[in-house]
Each structure stands twice: as C-alpha cells, then as structure tokens.
Amino acid sequence: MNKDDILKFINENPEFFLATCEENEPRVRAMCLYQADDEGIFFNTSKDKSLYRQLAKNPSVEMCFYDGERIQVRIRGKAQLTVEEGYKEQMCLKTPQMRPFIMDGGIVVFRLTEARAKVWKMSSDHIPRLMSNFELDSLWMSMYMGNEQ
C-alpha cells in the first residue's frame, strides 16, 4: 500500500484503536477518525478526558485501523495539538449540536506527525499455521496466568 491507499483505507474504516501511555502503562481506546488527507491524520477529544492528559505528557501514539476481515493498518507517530480555528469550524459543520462545546475550547484536535505506517494482511493459512504450535486451551490459560509459551 502506498500513502494514497492508506488514506483511502483509513477513511473507509474510520473507527480505530488508539494506544497511549500513562505512568509507563499502556492505555488503549476505540476512537473515530476526524479527518485523514494530505494535511495529515486528525482525531479529537475533550480536554476533560484522561486521553488529553496522557497526550500532554507523552505524545507518542499508535493507531490501529482494521477492516473487520483481513487487513490492519497500524500507524505510529506523535500527536500534536492543532490550534488552527479552521478545524473547529469544520467540526461544527459536521456536528452543529456540539458547536458551543467545540468553540469554547472543550474539544481539541490532534494531528499525527512523524507518522510511520505498517500494513498487516492475514493470509488464508495464517490462523491454522499459528494455531498448530500449541493447544488453544494452553494458550488461553497461559495468557490468563501470565505465563509465556
């Protein structure tokens, strides 16, 4: 996949998982893409949320977009707070009922910088090959018990 393919893929699959770090512990949550184009990959959040505080302390993130079947696009980079008012106006057009909250600064927009993408495609024989090395019950028990296989 090239850059245009990746932008098309993530716009067609706008729900993604966002991984951050807090106190050296991973945090992940489901998000919805705000915008992805030649200007960058954008998402928004509320200043009241822990996500905002986590990004203020450590802007390193990874996004994982998934088509629900066979392809994942993982994008790693830095979340940079965007202060341009144009993005807020665009958000107001998309969700007019949120205008007061957006315009009073309660909602902020982040742009991914220093982005690097990896594409992962599942082949039809991937799961059987993966599962052939161990029994399913032992895998789940090891994960539950915290043991390594």
N, C-alpha and C positions, 0 to 999 in steps of 0.2 A: 504494500500500500504506500502511496506517496502522500504528500501533505493534503492535496485536494480530496483524495479518497478518505483519509482520516477525518477531515472536516465534514464530509458528506455522511460518513458512518456515525459520528457522534451527534450530528444534527438529526439523523433519523432515529437515533436511540438516545434521547436527551436525559433519561434517568441514569444516574451514575452513583458509584460509591466513592466517597472522599475520605482518604486516610490522613490523619494529622497525628501529632504527638503532644502529650501533656505530661509533664513531670517524668519524662523518659518512658512513658507508657503509650502504646498505640491507641488511637481512637478512630473509629470508622462510622460513617453515617451515610444514608441514602440522600441524594440531592437531586435537583433538577437543573439542567443546564439553562443559563440565562441567554447566552449567545456564543456562537463559535463561527469565526470568519477569518479573513486575512488580518484583522486587527488583533486577534487572539481568542483565547477561550475564557469566557467570563461566567462567574456564578455570583450569587448574592446571599446575604444572610443578615440577621438582625444584630445590632450592637449588643443586645441583651443576652445573646446566646454564648455558650462556652466555646463554640467554634470561633467566634470573633476573638475571644481572649487567647485561644490557642494559636491562632494565626499571628496575632500581635507579638507573641513570644517567640514563635518558631514558624516561619512562613513556608517551610518545606512540606509539600503535599504530594500525594499520588491519587490520581483519578482512575477509576476503572469503569469503562463503558462496555456493555455487554448486549449482544443482540438476542439473547434468550435461547440461542441454539448452539452456535459453533465458534463464534468469534468474540474475543476480548481485545479491547484497545486500552492499554494502561499508559497513562501519561504522567510523568514525574516532572516537578518543577517548583517554582517559588510563587506563592500567592501574594500579589502586590495590590494594595488598596488603591482603587481608582477614584479620583476626586472630581473628574470631569462631570459637570452637571448634565451633559447630553445623555449619559447613560440613565440617569434618574428620570429624565423626560421620556425616554424610550420605555422604561419600566412602567411609568404612569399610563402610557398609551396602551400597553399590554394588559395592565390591571388597574383601571381607573379607580376602583373602590379602595385601593391602597394608597392613593395619592397623598393624603395627609401624613401617613406614616413614612412614606418614601421621602417626601420633601422636607420633613423635619429632621432628617438625618438618622432615623431609626433603622433604616435599611442601608446597607453599604454593598458596593460592588467590588469584587476582586478579579484581577486579570492574572492568568498564569503566565509567568515569564520563565526563561531558561528551560523551556519545555523540551522533553525528550520522550518519544513515544515508542512503545513496543506493541507489536501485534501478535496475538496468540490465536492459532486456529486449531480446533480439535479435529483430528483425523478420525475416520470411522473405526479404526482399530485401536485408538488411544486408550479407551476405558478397558477393554479386555486385556490389553498388554499391561496396563498399570495394575489391574486387579490380579494378575496372575502371580504376583510375587508374594502375596500374603492373603490370609483369610480375612474376609470383611469383619467378622466379629473381633478378631485380634487387633485390627486397625482401630476400630472404634473404641475398644477397651483401652488401648494404648493412649489414644488421644484423651480419653476421659481421665485416665490415671496419670497423665503427664509423662508417660514413658516414651522413649524413642524406639522405633522399629529399625 
